[in-house]
Amino acid sequence: MMDLFARQRWRSRGLGEQLMRYLAAYALQRNCIRFDWTTESSNTGAMSFYQRLGAEHVTEKVYYRLTGQALQALAGEPAQTPGSSNSPA
């Protein structure tokens, strides 16, 4: 899952828990054996919320990301310089 959140004015009304319950039921209906997601390490409110739901903090996983030149290099594309474009002229 990526980016499920409730705006500040909708928090503490049970909406987040309802969304998570729906997603858990959706996963089980499709024979999923687990439901994984991430949050920023600085988002202590989200981490507390997930723990209250019964979620476990997964410590054996490490999150990776490719961006910019590293992403282009792995894709075998030339690095873009500011003002350049890989689009055909």
TACORSUL-V992006 format. One record per residue. N is the residue number from 1. NEAR is the number of other C-alpha atoms within 12 Angstrom. D_LAST is the distance of its C-alpha to the last C-alpha in whole Angstrom. Layout:
n near d_last
N NEAR D_LAST
N NEAR D_LAST
This chain:
n near d_last
1 14 38
2 10 35
3 11 36
4 16 39
5 23 41
6 18 43
7 12 42
8 11 45
9 10 47
10 12 47
11 16 48
12 15 52
13 13 52
14 15 52
15 19 49
16 23 47
17 24 50
18 17 50
19 17 46
20 26 47
21 19 50
22 15 48
23 21 45
24 24 48
25 17 49
26 16 46
27 17 46
28 14 49
29 12 49
30 12 46
31 11 48
32 13 46
33 12 49
34 17 47
35 24 45
36 19 43
37 23 41
38 25 40
39 22 41
40 13 40
41 12 43
42 10 44
43 13 44
44 12 48
45 17 48
46 26 46
47 21 48
48 17 51
49 23 50
50 24 49
51 15 52
52 15 55
53 19 53
54 15 54
55 20 51
56 18 51
57 21 49
58 16 47
59 8 48
60 7 47
61 10 43
62 9 41
63 13 37
64 8 34
65 9 31
66 12 27
67 12 25
68 16 22
69 15 22
70 15 25
71 16 23
72 16 20
73 14 22
74 14 24
75 13 21
76 10 20
77 15 17
78 17 16
79 19 17
80 16 15
81 11 16
82 8 17
83 8 14
84 11 11
85 12 9
86 13 9
87 9 6
88 5 4
89 5 0
